[in-house]
Amino acid sequence: MAEPAPATENNEARRIEMLRAAAELICERGFGDTRIADVAKRAGVSSALVIYYFGTRDRLLVDALRHSEDSFYQAAEEMLARVTSVRERLSMLIKWTCVPQADDELPGAWGLWLDLWATALRHPEVRDARDELDGRWRDLIERIVAEGQQSGDVAADVDLRRFALTFTIVLDGLSTQVALDDKEVTSDVAYDIAMEYAEQRLGLAPSKRRTKTRKR
């Protein structure tokens, strides 16, 4: 089995082109219907070169998702640098995750996560990558709440890791429903559910809701 090519200054631009092609194709077709040859054709390179850079199709999926996620975390760092309120920080993250598609995302980018989760069930390499990527997501939430504790916005007795774990589960579940175009779980409903959970668990004052409860 070929080993993935090391990232160097000379090959990084070409590697990014192939990652972009892979991400686009997986979003369009799904991982099961995306072949190495398809990625090579979209990127304008040979199949052998794609294999040289990534080694396996599983690794290509993982790296394509990492490539897609990099812009998200870059935006998150910029947001954290200018927004100090824990409520506003969490509100921004909910908006970014509980919308059908962000302006700077690949069309159907949530499909990358759905394919990764499904593939991780039976592929150890993808399972390990899923663990790493979800850990990064939880670390970001934990950091936001920890800084909220330091500022006095969040009670000192809040279990940071427990909240990060459950809140990311809530966001992932809601985002999946929005991505699948669930008739009841609109992006506004998802936002309200996630924000209600954060307010209740962190002791924040309730904010105005985007949706109204339907009466019988």
One Martini backbone bead per residue (centre of mass of N, CA, C, O) as a GRO file, in nm:
protein
  216
    1MET     BB    1   0.096   0.036   0.023
    2ALA     BB    2   0.075   0.359  -0.013
    3GLU     BB    3   0.220   0.640   0.096
    4PRO     BB    4   0.171   0.936   0.191
    5ALA     BB    5   0.258   1.233   0.101
    6PRO     BB    6   0.442   1.478   0.197
    7ALA     BB    7   0.424   1.795   0.320
    8THR     BB    8   0.518   2.054   0.101
    9GLU     BB    9   0.581   2.331  -0.073
   10ASN     BB   10   0.563   2.191  -0.361
   11ASN     BB   11   0.278   2.005  -0.301
   12GLU     BB   12   0.041   2.169  -0.166
   13ALA     BB   13  -0.120   2.286  -0.404
   14ARG     BB   14  -0.191   2.015  -0.534
   15ARG     BB   15  -0.325   1.889  -0.289
   16ILE     BB   16  -0.556   2.098  -0.267
   17GLU     BB   17  -0.682   2.038  -0.541
   18MET     BB   18  -0.759   1.742  -0.468
   19LEU     BB   19  -0.929   1.805  -0.218
   20ARG     BB   20  -1.137   1.977  -0.361
   21ALA     BB   21  -1.230   1.762  -0.559
   22ALA     BB   22  -1.317   1.555  -0.347
   23ALA     BB   23  -1.524   1.729  -0.195
   24GLU     BB   24  -1.710   1.786  -0.432
   25LEU     BB   25  -1.777   1.490  -0.511
   26ILE     BB   26  -1.887   1.393  -0.237
   27CYS     BB   27  -2.114   1.602  -0.225
   28GLU     BB   28  -2.250   1.514  -0.497
   29ARG     BB   29  -2.233   1.168  -0.467
   30GLY     BB   30  -2.068   1.044  -0.260
   31PHE     BB   31  -1.844   0.819  -0.145
   32GLY     BB   32  -1.940   0.552  -0.291
   33ASP     BB   33  -1.929   0.727  -0.590
   34THR     BB   34  -1.617   0.784  -0.536
   35ARG     BB   35  -1.329   0.789  -0.724
   36ILE     BB   36  -1.008   0.827  -0.791
   37ALA     BB   37  -1.055   0.889  -1.095
   38ASP     BB   38  -1.246   1.128  -1.046
   39VAL     BB   39  -1.049   1.309  -0.895
   40ALA     BB   40  -0.832   1.321  -1.112
   41LYS     BB   41  -1.005   1.448  -1.331
   42ARG     BB   42  -1.091   1.708  -1.176
   43ALA     BB   43  -0.772   1.785  -1.116
   44GLY     BB   44  -0.580   1.697  -1.363
   45VAL     BB   45  -0.477   1.400  -1.293
   46SER     BB   46  -0.354   1.114  -1.182
   47SER     BB   47  -0.424   0.838  -1.002
   48ALA     BB   48  -0.134   0.790  -0.900
   49LEU     BB   49  -0.107   1.069  -0.763
   50VAL     BB   50  -0.332   1.040  -0.556
   51ILE     BB   51  -0.209   0.791  -0.419
   52TYR     BB   52   0.060   0.921  -0.342
   53TYR     BB   53  -0.071   1.141  -0.149
   54PHE     BB   54  -0.302   0.933   0.014
   55GLY     BB   55  -0.318   0.604  -0.060
   56THR     BB   56  -0.636   0.624   0.015
   57ARG     BB   57  -0.973   0.671   0.011
   58ASP     BB   58  -1.011   0.723   0.312
   59ARG     BB   59  -0.795   0.945   0.334
   60LEU     BB   60  -0.934   1.138   0.139
   61LEU     BB   61  -1.184   1.190   0.309
   62VAL     BB   62  -1.046   1.299   0.562
   63ASP     BB   63  -0.883   1.533   0.420
   64ALA     BB   64  -1.127   1.675   0.297
   65LEU     BB   65  -1.254   1.749   0.570
   66ARG     BB   66  -1.021   1.904   0.688
   67HIS     BB   67  -1.018   2.118   0.467
   68SER     BB   68  -1.308   2.218   0.522
   69GLU     BB   69  -1.259   2.288   0.837
   70ASP     BB   70  -1.041   2.511   0.838
   71SER     BB   71  -1.231   2.756   0.781
   72PHE     BB   72  -1.398   2.731   1.036
   73TYR     BB   73  -1.162   2.772   1.248
   74GLN     BB   74  -1.069   3.041   1.144
   75ALA     BB   75  -1.337   3.189   1.198
   76ALA     BB   76  -1.348   3.123   1.501
   77GLU     BB   77  -1.092   3.279   1.584
   78GLU     BB   78  -1.191   3.554   1.485
   79MET     BB   79  -1.441   3.565   1.667
   80LEU     BB   80  -1.296   3.535   1.947
   81ALA     BB   81  -1.132   3.808   1.912
   82ARG     BB   82  -1.417   3.999   1.899
   83VAL     BB   83  -1.583   3.807   2.094
   84THR     BB   84  -1.675   3.781   2.450
   85SER     BB   85  -1.945   3.661   2.470
   86VAL     BB   86  -2.075   3.355   2.532
   87ARG     BB   87  -2.343   3.388   2.389
   88GLU     BB   88  -2.237   3.496   2.114
   89ARG     BB   89  -2.052   3.262   2.053
   90LEU     BB   90  -2.266   3.037   2.053
   91SER     BB   91  -2.455   3.169   1.849
   92MET     BB   92  -2.259   3.160   1.611
   93LEU     BB   93  -2.217   2.851   1.604
   94ILE     BB   94  -2.510   2.780   1.555
   95LYS     BB   95  -2.542   2.930   1.288
   96TRP     BB   96  -2.313   2.772   1.137
   97THR     BB   97  -2.447   2.475   1.187
   98CYS     BB   98  -2.780   2.557   1.161
   99VAL     BB   99  -2.735   2.554   0.846
  100PRO     BB  100  -2.743   2.445   0.531
  101GLN     BB  101  -2.529   2.685   0.427
  102ALA     BB  102  -2.250   2.842   0.393
  103ASP     BB  103  -2.106   3.075   0.194
  104ASP     BB  104  -1.797   2.921   0.213
  105GLU     BB  105  -1.910   2.656   0.123
  106LEU     BB  106  -1.964   2.372   0.005
  107PRO     BB  107  -2.181   2.211  -0.162
  108GLY     BB  108  -2.285   1.986   0.071
  109ALA     BB  109  -2.073   1.962   0.318
  110TRP     BB  110  -2.230   1.776   0.520
  111GLY     BB  111  -2.176   1.512   0.357
  112LEU     BB  112  -1.896   1.456   0.472
  113TRP     BB  113  -1.989   1.382   0.758
  114LEU     BB  114  -2.190   1.160   0.689
  115ASP     BB  115  -1.976   0.979   0.551
  116LEU     BB  116  -1.779   0.955   0.785
  117TRP     BB  117  -1.967   0.819   0.989
  118ALA     BB  118  -2.040   0.573   0.814
  119THR     BB  119  -1.742   0.474   0.762
  120ALA     BB  120  -1.641   0.450   1.066
  121LEU     BB  121  -1.792   0.185   1.142
  122ARG     BB  122  -1.568  -0.003   0.939
  123HIS     BB  123  -1.313   0.210   0.953
  124PRO     BB  124  -1.043   0.270   1.144
  125GLU     BB  125  -0.916   0.526   1.017
  126VAL     BB  126  -1.181   0.690   1.023
  127ARG     BB  127  -1.241   0.659   1.324
  128ASP     BB  128  -0.992   0.814   1.426
  129ALA     BB  129  -1.060   1.079   1.279
  130ARG     BB  130  -1.331   1.129   1.414
  131ASP     BB  131  -1.216   1.159   1.697
  132GLU     BB  132  -1.037   1.404   1.635
  133LEU     BB  133  -1.254   1.601   1.518
  134ASP     BB  134  -1.446   1.593   1.764
  135GLY     BB  135  -1.235   1.693   1.967
  136ARG     BB  136  -1.200   1.974   1.843
  137TRP     BB  137  -1.494   2.064   1.884
  138ARG     BB  138  -1.501   2.031   2.196
  139ASP     BB  139  -1.264   2.217   2.264
  140LEU     BB  140  -1.396   2.479   2.169
  141ILE     BB  141  -1.635   2.479   2.366
  142GLU     BB  142  -1.472   2.460   2.628
  143ARG     BB  143  -1.320   2.725   2.591
  144ILE     BB  144  -1.561   2.916   2.590
  145VAL     BB  145  -1.669   2.838   2.877
  146ALA     BB  146  -1.411   2.894   3.036
  147GLU     BB  147  -1.409   3.199   2.966
  148GLY     BB  148  -1.687   3.244   3.099
  149GLN     BB  149  -1.592   3.180   3.385
  150GLN     BB  150  -1.368   3.399   3.406
  151SER     BB  151  -1.590   3.639   3.353
  152GLY     BB  152  -1.877   3.535   3.504
  153ASP     BB  153  -2.106   3.410   3.301
  154VAL     BB  154  -2.024   3.133   3.434
  155ALA     BB  155  -2.045   2.894   3.636
  156ALA     BB  156  -1.805   2.719   3.825
  157ASP     BB  157  -1.978   2.425   3.831
  158VAL     BB  158  -1.937   2.368   3.546
  159ASP     BB  159  -1.898   2.102   3.329
  160LEU     BB  160  -1.711   2.135   3.062
  161ARG     BB  161  -1.695   1.855   2.918
  162ARG     BB  162  -1.991   1.781   2.938
  163PHE     BB  163  -2.098   2.016   2.778
  164ALA     BB  164  -1.935   1.977   2.519
  165LEU     BB  165  -2.043   1.697   2.456
  166THR     BB  166  -2.354   1.760   2.450
  167PHE     BB  167  -2.357   2.009   2.259
  168THR     BB  168  -2.237   1.868   2.008
  169ILE     BB  169  -2.460   1.662   1.985
  170VAL     BB  170  -2.686   1.860   1.941
  171LEU     BB  171  -2.568   2.000   1.688
  172ASP     BB  172  -2.532   1.750   1.508
  173GLY     BB  173  -2.827   1.661   1.508
  174LEU     BB  174  -2.954   1.923   1.399
  175SER     BB  175  -2.779   1.955   1.141
  176THR     BB  176  -2.874   1.695   1.009
  177GLN     BB  177  -3.173   1.777   0.980
  178VAL     BB  178  -3.120   2.025   0.807
  179ALA     BB  179  -2.961   1.882   0.577
  180LEU     BB  180  -3.230   1.687   0.531
  181ASP     BB  181  -3.488   1.868   0.532
  182ASP     BB  182  -3.663   1.894   0.769
  183LYS     BB  183  -3.986   2.004   0.830
  184GLU     BB  184  -3.939   2.085   1.145
  185VAL     BB  185  -3.615   2.127   1.129
  186THR     BB  186  -3.522   2.417   1.119
  187SER     BB  187  -3.291   2.656   1.164
  188ASP     BB  188  -3.460   2.805   1.382
  189VAL     BB  189  -3.528   2.563   1.560
  190ALA     BB  190  -3.238   2.473   1.610
  191TYR     BB  191  -3.145   2.730   1.746
  192ASP     BB  192  -3.343   2.727   1.986
  193ILE     BB  193  -3.263   2.455   2.108
  194ALA     BB  194  -2.961   2.516   2.153
  195MET     BB  195  -2.998   2.776   2.322
  196GLU     BB  196  -3.166   2.656   2.549
  197TYR     BB  197  -2.955   2.459   2.647
  198ALA     BB  198  -2.732   2.661   2.715
  199GLU     BB  199  -2.892   2.832   2.917
  200GLN     BB  200  -2.964   2.606   3.119
  201ARG     BB  201  -2.666   2.494   3.175
  202LEU     BB  202  -2.529   2.805   3.222
  203GLY     BB  203  -2.730   3.034   3.335
  204LEU     BB  204  -2.877   3.193   3.118
  205ALA     BB  205  -3.060   3.421   2.988
  206PRO     BB  206  -3.323   3.442   2.810
  207SER     BB  207  -3.400   3.460   2.474
  208LYS     BB  208  -3.514   3.533   2.184
  209ARG     BB  209  -3.716   3.373   1.968
  210ARG     BB  210  -3.766   3.252   1.633
  211THR     BB  211  -3.997   3.070   1.741
  212LYS     BB  212  -4.325   2.945   1.774
  213THR     BB  213  -4.549   2.791   1.958
  214ARG     BB  214  -4.775   2.565   1.887
  215LYS     BB  215  -5.117   2.542   1.894
  216ARG     BB  216  -5.402   2.337   1.935
   0.00000   0.00000   0.00000
